[in-house]
Amino acid sequence: MIPAAFLITGIGGLSAYGFSLIGRVCAFTKANSYREAWEKSINKETSIIPAASCTFKTVCATLAYSMILADTFKAIFATVGFNISRSNTLLGITSVVLLPLCLLKNLSSLAPFSLLGIVGMIYTAFAMGVRYFGGGYAASAGAFLPDVAASLQPAFGTIGAAGVFSPNAFILVCMLSTAYMSHFNAPKFYNELKDNTIERFNILVGSSFAISIATFILMTAFGFLTFGSSSSGLILNNYSNKDTMIGFSRVAVAISLVFSYPLAFAGFRDGVLDLAKVPVEKRSNGLLNKVTVVCLSLITGLALAVKDVSFVLSFGGATLGNALIYVYPALMFRGAVKKMGDKASPGLKKEVKLAMANACLGVGMGLVGAKMALKSLAL
Amino acid sequence: MKALLLCLIVASCIPWTAIAFAPARTMVPGTMPSTHIASFPKLPLVMTSPVLRMSATAAAMEEPSEGKETSSGGDGTMSALMFNLVKSIVGAGVLSLPAGKLLLDTKLCKY
């Protein structure tokens, strides 16, 4: 677990640096969005690159949402005595709940429910901690073990710390890239910060990422130390359907995802329309409804075919996640410093090399991580 | 290991408590979309927002002196933004990390 904690901390630190770089580019260019920062630091013609990356990132996001919802609702239904297949659960939830929500044109009423996300995660961390420390799933003695499928019961390997040097470590690295992903909002955070000096922005970024890193380590530790090498792609799947405390967790996660889904989906749908160069004034309700049905069908079809959410996270992180976190910020930073010309300090010019090294690291991790993710899917 | 985890729990609770009990400040509606951001994954609301405040050309770029230069900025306090940023990072994706950790301990792939 300790090598994994180092990986989580290391990737968190690199992600925080990328986040900080974007804020600094905004400070240099007075940009208010990721795309605008790109336009002002590099050029306008290529600004479709971060826009397209973001759109495809939302595809991964909504796909992961659909998969988690399918697994979670299947377990919730099983808890109350209905054994419904994953496919039927997903199709039912999508057509009865998600489609009407995604057809909404005004999503502002859903905003308060997004707060449920963090409350649900805090409760889930608490519940997982109670189960780990309480020994409810301890090998051969756990009270809930008889209700857990054999393939999901705790099992522990023998590789230990040497595992961090395994090529498989790149899969965890890429999953972390997805988990830390929030960089598209860096310009908003910078511009909304009161008295937004770079020093204060860095304090904000450093503190927030430190809290996130600690939370990630805790939840990874609770899940892995409870179930070991049997840990499922969605750790809640490992817990018994008769475990009431975890049942509440599933409900909290499900509710937060249901109401967050339309927000993520709107990003995907609007991104598709942006890339198709459909002007905002021509986006009639009829067109939006048609695009919604097509996009949601596509996502649901993918979620039916791909069952391992960790693959989506690792492959998405390896490709688009690494680009948005490591590569694009470094390129923008280099472009901004270059455009400063003689006004740039020697320190900034030296830091460009560091940022570009970070970008190269991102490319390397992305290539190996994508290969490993595809390989793990084939096994 | 359990003692180590307990220490980590206590350590990670301190900043959460500090944020929770910091002087509250409501975000100005429409200016800080991170309250609308699903915890996982993160949304491109910035990109899709039609509101852009263009103000400077690339030629006018200058390096602000670190820590001294202040621009107008917004109204967001450090604690409120910290809560929003953590909320936008920590999401359902974390529930998959134990599966990523197990990959370190298995030999699924041979190089």
HADDOCK unambig.tbl for C-alpha pairs under 7 A between the chains (distance, minus, plus):
assign (segid A and resid 4 and name CA) (segid B and resid 101 and name CA) 6.36 0.50 0.50
assign (segid A and resid 28 and name CA) (segid B and resid 61 and name CA) 5.53 0.50 0.50
assign (segid A and resid 28 and name CA) (segid B and resid 62 and name CA) 5.77 0.50 0.50
assign (segid A and resid 28 and name CA) (segid B and resid 63 and name CA) 5.83 0.50 0.50
assign (segid A and resid 29 and name CA) (segid B and resid 56 and name CA) 6.70 0.50 0.50
assign (segid A and resid 29 and name CA) (segid B and resid 58 and name CA) 6.32 0.50 0.50
assign (segid A and resid 29 and name CA) (segid B and resid 61 and name CA) 5.64 0.50 0.50
assign (segid A and resid 30 and name CA) (segid B and resid 55 and name CA) 6.62 0.50 0.50
assign (segid A and resid 30 and name CA) (segid B and resid 56 and name CA) 6.16 0.50 0.50
assign (segid A and resid 31 and name CA) (segid B and resid 54 and name CA) 6.90 0.50 0.50
assign (segid A and resid 32 and name CA) (segid B and resid 52 and name CA) 6.50 0.50 0.50
assign (segid A and resid 32 and name CA) (segid B and resid 53 and name CA) 6.52 0.50 0.50
assign (segid A and resid 33 and name CA) (segid B and resid 46 and name CA) 5.70 0.50 0.50
assign (segid A and resid 33 and name CA) (segid B and resid 47 and name CA) 6.23 0.50 0.50
assign (segid A and resid 34 and name CA) (segid B and resid 47 and name CA) 6.61 0.50 0.50
assign (segid A and resid 35 and name CA) (segid B and resid 47 and name CA) 6.30 0.50 0.50
assign (segid A and resid 40 and name CA) (segid B and resid 58 and name CA) 5.58 0.50 0.50
assign (segid A and resid 41 and name CA) (segid B and resid 58 and name CA) 6.86 0.50 0.50
assign (segid A and resid 54 and name CA) (segid B and resid 44 and name CA) 6.45 0.50 0.50
assign (segid A and resid 58 and name CA) (segid B and resid 43 and name CA) 6.95 0.50 0.50
assign (segid A and resid 61 and name CA) (segid B and resid 41 and name CA) 5.23 0.50 0.50
assign (segid A and resid 111 and name CA) (segid B and resid 35 and name CA) 6.84 0.50 0.50
assign (segid A and resid 111 and name CA) (segid B and resid 36 and name CA) 4.96 0.50 0.50
assign (segid A and resid 114 and name CA) (segid B and resid 35 and name CA) 6.97 0.50 0.50
assign (segid A and resid 114 and name CA) (segid B and resid 36 and name CA) 6.07 0.50 0.50
assign (segid A and resid 114 and name CA) (segid B and resid 37 and name CA) 6.80 0.50 0.50
assign (segid A and resid 114 and name CA) (segid B and resid 38 and name CA) 5.76 0.50 0.50
assign (segid A and resid 117 and name CA) (segid B and resid 39 and name CA) 5.83 0.50 0.50
assign (segid A and resid 117 and name CA) (segid B and resid 91 and name CA) 6.80 0.50 0.50
assign (segid A and resid 118 and name CA) (segid B and resid 39 and name CA) 6.86 0.50 0.50
assign (segid A and resid 118 and name CA) (segid B and resid 87 and name CA) 5.84 0.50 0.50
assign (segid A and resid 118 and name CA) (segid B and resid 91 and name CA) 6.95 0.50 0.50
assign (segid A and resid 121 and name CA) (segid B and resid 91 and name CA) 6.82 0.50 0.50
assign (segid A and resid 157 and name CA) (segid B and resid 105 and name CA) 5.94 0.50 0.50
assign (segid A and resid 157 and name CA) (segid B and resid 106 and name CA) 6.93 0.50 0.50
assign (segid A and resid 159 and name CA) (segid B and resid 105 and name CA) 5.31 0.50 0.50
assign (segid A and resid 160 and name CA) (segid B and resid 105 and name CA) 6.24 0.50 0.50
assign (segid A and resid 163 and name CA) (segid B and resid 104 and name CA) 4.39 0.50 0.50
assign (segid A and resid 163 and name CA) (segid B and resid 105 and name CA) 5.38 0.50 0.50
assign (segid A and resid 164 and name CA) (segid B and resid 104 and name CA) 5.85 0.50 0.50
assign (segid A and resid 166 and name CA) (segid B and resid 104 and name CA) 6.52 0.50 0.50
assign (segid A and resid 168 and name CA) (segid B and resid 103 and name CA) 5.72 0.50 0.50
assign (segid A and resid 168 and name CA) (segid B and resid 104 and name CA) 5.87 0.50 0.50
assign (segid A and resid 169 and name CA) (segid B and resid 103 and name CA) 6.89 0.50 0.50
assign (segid A and resid 169 and name CA) (segid B and resid 104 and name CA) 5.60 0.50 0.50
assign (segid A and resid 171 and name CA) (segid B and resid 100 and name CA) 6.60 0.50 0.50
assign (segid A and resid 172 and name CA) (segid B and resid 100 and name CA) 4.63 0.50 0.50
assign (segid A and resid 172 and name CA) (segid B and resid 101 and name CA) 6.42 0.50 0.50
assign (segid A and resid 179 and name CA) (segid B and resid 89 and name CA) 6.66 0.50 0.50
assign (segid A and resid 179 and name CA) (segid B and resid 93 and name CA) 5.65 0.50 0.50
assign (segid A and resid 179 and name CA) (segid B and resid 94 and name CA) 6.50 0.50 0.50
assign (segid A and resid 180 and name CA) (segid B and resid 89 and name CA) 5.47 0.50 0.50
assign (segid A and resid 181 and name CA) (segid B and resid 42 and name CA) 6.59 0.50 0.50
assign (segid A and resid 181 and name CA) (segid B and resid 89 and name CA) 6.53 0.50 0.50
assign (segid A and resid 182 and name CA) (segid B and resid 42 and name CA) 5.55 0.50 0.50
assign (segid A and resid 182 and name CA) (segid B and resid 88 and name CA) 6.44 0.50 0.50
assign (segid A and resid 182 and name CA) (segid B and resid 89 and name CA) 6.07 0.50 0.50
assign (segid A and resid 184 and name CA) (segid B and resid 44 and name CA) 6.19 0.50 0.50
assign (segid A and resid 184 and name CA) (segid B and resid 46 and name CA) 6.86 0.50 0.50
assign (segid A and resid 185 and name CA) (segid B and resid 46 and name CA) 6.15 0.50 0.50
assign (segid A and resid 188 and name CA) (segid B and resid 32 and name CA) 6.92 0.50 0.50
assign (segid A and resid 189 and name CA) (segid B and resid 81 and name CA) 6.99 0.50 0.50
assign (segid A and resid 191 and name CA) (segid B and resid 73 and name CA) 5.18 0.50 0.50
assign (segid A and resid 191 and name CA) (segid B and resid 74 and name CA) 5.79 0.50 0.50
assign (segid A and resid 192 and name CA) (segid B and resid 32 and name CA) 7.00 0.50 0.50
assign (segid A and resid 192 and name CA) (segid B and resid 73 and name CA) 5.76 0.50 0.50
assign (segid A and resid 192 and name CA) (segid B and resid 74 and name CA) 3.94 0.50 0.50
assign (segid A and resid 192 and name CA) (segid B and resid 75 and name CA) 5.99 0.50 0.50
assign (segid A and resid 192 and name CA) (segid B and resid 76 and name CA) 5.31 0.50 0.50
assign (segid A and resid 193 and name CA) (segid B and resid 73 and name CA) 5.66 0.50 0.50
assign (segid A and resid 193 and name CA) (segid B and resid 74 and name CA) 5.16 0.50 0.50
assign (segid A and resid 193 and name CA) (segid B and resid 75 and name CA) 6.27 0.50 0.50
assign (segid A and resid 193 and name CA) (segid B and resid 76 and name CA) 4.80 0.50 0.50
assign (segid A and resid 193 and name CA) (segid B and resid 77 and name CA) 6.31 0.50 0.50
assign (segid A and resid 193 and name CA) (segid B and resid 78 and name CA) 6.86 0.50 0.50
assign (segid A and resid 194 and name CA) (segid B and resid 73 and name CA) 5.18 0.50 0.50
assign (segid A and resid 194 and name CA) (segid B and resid 74 and name CA) 4.82 0.50 0.50
assign (segid A and resid 194 and name CA) (segid B and resid 75 and name CA) 4.86 0.50 0.50
assign (segid A and resid 194 and name CA) (segid B and resid 76 and name CA) 5.22 0.50 0.50
assign (segid A and resid 194 and name CA) (segid B and resid 77 and name CA) 5.88 0.50 0.50
assign (segid A and resid 195 and name CA) (segid B and resid 70 and name CA) 5.83 0.50 0.50
assign (segid A and resid 195 and name CA) (segid B and resid 71 and name CA) 6.50 0.50 0.50
assign (segid A and resid 195 and name CA) (segid B and resid 72 and name CA) 6.48 0.50 0.50
assign (segid A and resid 195 and name CA) (segid B and resid 73 and name CA) 5.56 0.50 0.50
assign (segid A and resid 196 and name CA) (segid B and resid 70 and name CA) 6.06 0.50 0.50
assign (segid A and resid 196 and name CA) (segid B and resid 71 and name CA) 6.23 0.50 0.50
assign (segid A and resid 196 and name CA) (segid B and resid 73 and name CA) 5.22 0.50 0.50
assign (segid A and resid 197 and name CA) (segid B and resid 67 and name CA) 5.43 0.50 0.50
assign (segid A and resid 197 and name CA) (segid B and resid 68 and name CA) 6.79 0.50 0.50
assign (segid A and resid 197 and name CA) (segid B and resid 69 and name CA) 6.05 0.50 0.50
assign (segid A and resid 197 and name CA) (segid B and resid 70 and name CA) 5.17 0.50 0.50
assign (segid A and resid 198 and name CA) (segid B and resid 66 and name CA) 5.73 0.50 0.50
assign (segid A and resid 198 and name CA) (segid B and resid 67 and name CA) 5.78 0.50 0.50
assign (segid A and resid 199 and name CA) (segid B and resid 66 and name CA) 6.05 0.50 0.50
assign (segid A and resid 199 and name CA) (segid B and resid 67 and name CA) 4.57 0.50 0.50
assign (segid A and resid 204 and name CA) (segid B and resid 78 and name CA) 6.42 0.50 0.50
assign (segid A and resid 204 and name CA) (segid B and resid 82 and name CA) 6.05 0.50 0.50
assign (segid A and resid 208 and name CA) (segid B and resid 82 and name CA) 5.49 0.50 0.50
assign (segid A and resid 208 and name CA) (segid B and resid 85 and name CA) 6.29 0.50 0.50
assign (segid A and resid 208 and name CA) (segid B and resid 86 and name CA) 5.42 0.50 0.50
assign (segid A and resid 211 and name CA) (segid B and resid 12 and name CA) 6.27 0.50 0.50
assign (segid A and resid 211 and name CA) (segid B and resid 15 and name CA) 6.90 0.50 0.50
assign (segid A and resid 212 and name CA) (segid B and resid 86 and name CA) 6.02 0.50 0.50
assign (segid A and resid 212 and name CA) (segid B and resid 89 and name CA) 6.82 0.50 0.50
assign (segid A and resid 212 and name CA) (segid B and resid 90 and name CA) 6.17 0.50 0.50
assign (segid A and resid 214 and name CA) (segid B and resid 12 and name CA) 5.82 0.50 0.50
assign (segid A and resid 215 and name CA) (segid B and resid 12 and name CA) 6.85 0.50 0.50
assign (segid A and resid 216 and name CA) (segid B and resid 94 and name CA) 6.29 0.50 0.50
assign (segid A and resid 220 and name CA) (segid B and resid 97 and name CA) 5.59 0.50 0.50
assign (segid A and resid 220 and name CA) (segid B and resid 98 and name CA) 4.71 0.50 0.50
assign (segid A and resid 223 and name CA) (segid B and resid 98 and name CA) 5.54 0.50 0.50
assign (segid A and resid 224 and name CA) (segid B and resid 98 and name CA) 4.98 0.50 0.50
assign (segid A and resid 228 and name CA) (segid B and resid 102 and name CA) 6.54 0.50 0.50
assign (segid A and resid 229 and name CA) (segid B and resid 102 and name CA) 5.00 0.50 0.50
assign (segid A and resid 231 and name CA) (segid B and resid 98 and name CA) 6.10 0.50 0.50
assign (segid A and resid 231 and name CA) (segid B and resid 99 and name CA) 5.16 0.50 0.50
assign (segid A and resid 231 and name CA) (segid B and resid 102 and name CA) 6.83 0.50 0.50
assign (segid A and resid 232 and name CA) (segid B and resid 99 and name CA) 5.64 0.50 0.50
assign (segid A and resid 233 and name CA) (segid B and resid 96 and name CA) 5.11 0.50 0.50
assign (segid A and resid 233 and name CA) (segid B and resid 99 and name CA) 5.16 0.50 0.50
assign (segid A and resid 234 and name CA) (segid B and resid 95 and name CA) 5.57 0.50 0.50
assign (segid A and resid 234 and name CA) (segid B and resid 96 and name CA) 4.91 0.50 0.50
assign (segid A and resid 235 and name CA) (segid B and resid 95 and name CA) 5.52 0.50 0.50
assign (segid A and resid 235 and name CA) (segid B and resid 96 and name CA) 6.10 0.50 0.50
assign (segid A and resid 235 and name CA) (segid B and resid 98 and name CA) 6.79 0.50 0.50
assign (segid A and resid 260 and name CA) (segid B and resid 38 and name CA) 5.07 0.50 0.50
assign (segid A and resid 264 and name CA) (segid B and resid 38 and name CA) 6.95 0.50 0.50
assign (segid A and resid 264 and name CA) (segid B and resid 43 and name CA) 5.77 0.50 0.50
assign (segid A and resid 267 and name CA) (segid B and resid 43 and name CA) 6.21 0.50 0.50
assign (segid A and resid 267 and name CA) (segid B and resid 44 and name CA) 5.86 0.50 0.50
assign (segid A and resid 267 and name CA) (segid B and resid 45 and name CA) 6.72 0.50 0.50
assign (segid A and resid 310 and name CA) (segid B and resid 96 and name CA) 5.82 0.50 0.50
assign (segid A and resid 339 and name CA) (segid B and resid 58 and name CA) 6.76 0.50 0.50
assign (segid A and resid 339 and name CA) (segid B and resid 59 and name CA) 6.79 0.50 0.50
assign (segid A and resid 340 and name CA) (segid B and resid 61 and name CA) 5.65 0.50 0.50
assign (segid A and resid 340 and name CA) (segid B and resid 62 and name CA) 6.18 0.50 0.50
assign (segid A and resid 343 and name CA) (segid B and resid 62 and name CA) 6.47 0.50 0.50
assign (segid A and resid 344 and name CA) (segid B and resid 63 and name CA) 6.26 0.50 0.50
assign (segid A and resid 376 and name CA) (segid B and resid 108 and name CA) 6.95 0.50 0.50
assign (segid A and resid 376 and name CA) (segid B and resid 109 and name CA) 6.98 0.50 0.50
